[in-house]
Structures are given as structure tokens and as C-alpha cells.
């Protein structure tokens, strides 16, 4: 009797042997939190729970291409804010006088770059080159924080306010989007991303004020 050929349920390629679960085990999947809307990439997460809020269950996200106007507006707004954040951290790293702050903002710039690469892959959008002539005053105006070049803590305040304003913007846009629309889901996801940035920056600021090493 001929043994039946087995196929991977995901990629549909033939599998040799009985361990079908091994095929495609390292594939990267996207998951969306049912509570906060955070989108995470990876194969698996502890207990299937959201790594950001720790409360929501993760559901597989397979949305397909985004081609409606509202959805594209949400993504464009996300990239505009991320581009500003990346430029701010790069400039802050070059202007900071303390070596620890230069290192920290350099790491934050790299983190922002990594986040933009994730968004680029997630939403299939090309990234423009970094802005060479960016001024921190632009970020201060957007964040609504007075610019104080002589105060190193001011860079933290601008960065946190910058991210908080992004949370407010995405949350507000999401509340106005039609219930059940792709745009509403996107704005909730983007707000969750920025909320994560606020938490990270706030922690870094508190550790810096007490002279402790940052988490980054």
C-alpha cells in the first residue's frame, strides 16, 4: 500500500515524514490585539497575549492590500509622523552635549528607523531618505513644548510630547472613522504603536533623571 503524500497546510509543499508542524514553523505572521489594537510580527507570543498591554488576545491579521482612500490617509499620516520622529532623534543625537544622551538618542533614531522599516513592510510603502536639514525647533512646535537648548531634559520633554500628540491624533482620527472600517482599525493600531513609544521614552527619562542606565 502506497503511503499518502502529506502537504504543509500553509505553503502546500510536500512534506517528508510525519512531522508536518515543522514546515513553515519559522514563518513571520502578523497578529492584532483585540484590546489595544497593537499589531505584532512574529510566529508566536507567550500565552497568545499582546506584548504591549498584556490583556488582549492576539488574532491573526490577514487584511490584504489597503486600497481605499481613508486607509491610505491613515498610513500616510503615520509615515509623516514617523519621519518627523526619526529626523528629531537623529538631530537630537548630534546636538546633545552629554555622551549618554547622544548614545540614547542615537539608539532611539535607530529604533525609529527599524519601526519605519516594519511599517514599510507591513503597508507596502517606500521610505524617503532622511531629512538632512531638520531643525529640532520644528519638533518642538509640533509637540507644543518650549525649546530650551541649554536644558538637556528638554529633549526628553519634546520627544515625549511629540509621541503623545501622535497618540492623540491617531485616537481622534480613529474615533471619527466609520465603525468596522479598515481606517478605524488602522488608526487604532497606529495609536497603539505611538503609546508604546510614550511608555518607553517616559521610562528612559525617569532612569536618566536618577542617573541609572537606560533600558536601551
PAGUSE-743362 format. One line per 2 residues: for each residue x, y, z of C-alpha. Coordinates in steps of 0.2 Angstrom, whole numbers. Layout:
N
X:Y:Z | ...
***
This chain:
216
0:0:0 | 7:17:-5
9:30:9 | -1:45:5
9:61:2 | 7:74:15
7:93:12 | 10:108:23
-7:116:27 | 1:134:24
13:133:9 | 6:117:2
23:110:-2 | 25:91:0
32:85:17 | 43:71:20
40:61:36 | 26:63:49
31:80:57 | 20:91:47
21:105:60 | 40:108:56
36:115:39 | 34:134:39
37:134:58 | 49:150:56
36:160:45 | 33:178:51
15:181:55 | 5:197:60
-6:197:75 | -18:211:81
-23:213:99 | -41:213:102
-39:225:117 | -27:239:112
-25:236:93 | -7:234:93
0:224:78 | 15:212:82
25:202:70 | 31:185:74
27:167:74 | 21:165:92
19:175:108 | 18:170:127
1:163:130 | -5:171:114
-7:188:124 | -2:205:117
16:210:122 | 11:228:124
-5:229:135 | -4:211:141
-23:209:142 | -29:207:124
-29:190:115 | -20:190:98
-29:186:82 | -21:183:66
-21:198:54 | -23:194:36
-31:210:30 | -24:210:12
-19:226:2 | -26:243:8
-33:252:-7 | -46:264:0
-43:282:2 | -46:283:21
-35:268:24 | -21:276:14
-23:293:23 | -20:284:39
-4:276:33 | 2:292:25
-1:301:42 | 9:288:51
24:290:40 | 23:309:41
24:307:60 | 37:293:60
48:303:48 | 47:318:59
52:307:74 | 67:299:65
73:316:60 | 71:323:78
81:309:86 | 95:310:73
96:329:76 | 95:327:95
109:314:95 | 120:326:85
116:341:96 | 116:333:114
131:338:124 | 131:323:136
138:307:129 | 125:297:137
111:307:129 | 120:306:112
120:287:114 | 102:286:119
95:297:105 | 106:288:93
98:272:99 | 81:280:98
84:285:80 | 89:268:76
73:261:84 | 63:274:74
71:268:58 | 68:250:62
49:254:66 | 48:263:49
55:248:40 | 42:237:49
28:249:43 | 35:250:26
35:231:25 | 18:230:34
9:243:22 | 20:241:7
26:259:6 | 43:265:1
53:276:13 | 61:293:8
79:297:13 | 82:305:30
80:324:31 | 97:332:32
91:350:36 | 79:345:50
78:358:65 | 73:352:82
63:368:83 | 51:360:71
48:345:83 | 46:357:97
32:367:88 | 23:351:83
24:345:101 | 19:361:109
34:362:120 | 46:377:123
63:374:115 | 77:376:128
94:372:120 | 103:374:137
92:361:145 | 96:343:141
80:336:149 | 70:347:136
75:335:123 | 66:321:133
50:333:135 | 49:337:117
51:318:112 | 38:313:124
26:327:120 | 29:323:101
24:305:104 | 9:309:115
2:321:102 | 3:307:89
-7:296:101 | -20:309:102
-20:312:84 | -22:294:79
-35:290:93 | -45:305:87
-45:300:69 | -50:283:73
-65:288:83 | -71:298:68
-69:284:56 | -84:273:52
-86:258:64 | -79:242:56
-69:251:43 | -51:247:39
-46:265:43 | -53:264:60
-43:248:63 | -28:256:56
-29:272:67 | -31:261:82
-16:251:78 | -5:266:75
-11:274:91 | -5:258:100
12:260:92 | 14:278:97
8:273:115 | 22:261:116
34:274:111 | 27:286:125
30:272:138 | 47:268:133
53:287:132 | 45:290:149
54:276:157 | 71:281:149
68:299:155 | 65:293:173
80:282:173 | 91:296:166
85:309:179 | 91:297:193
107:293:184 | 103:275:180
107:266:164 | 93:266:151
84:251:145 | 90:254:128
***
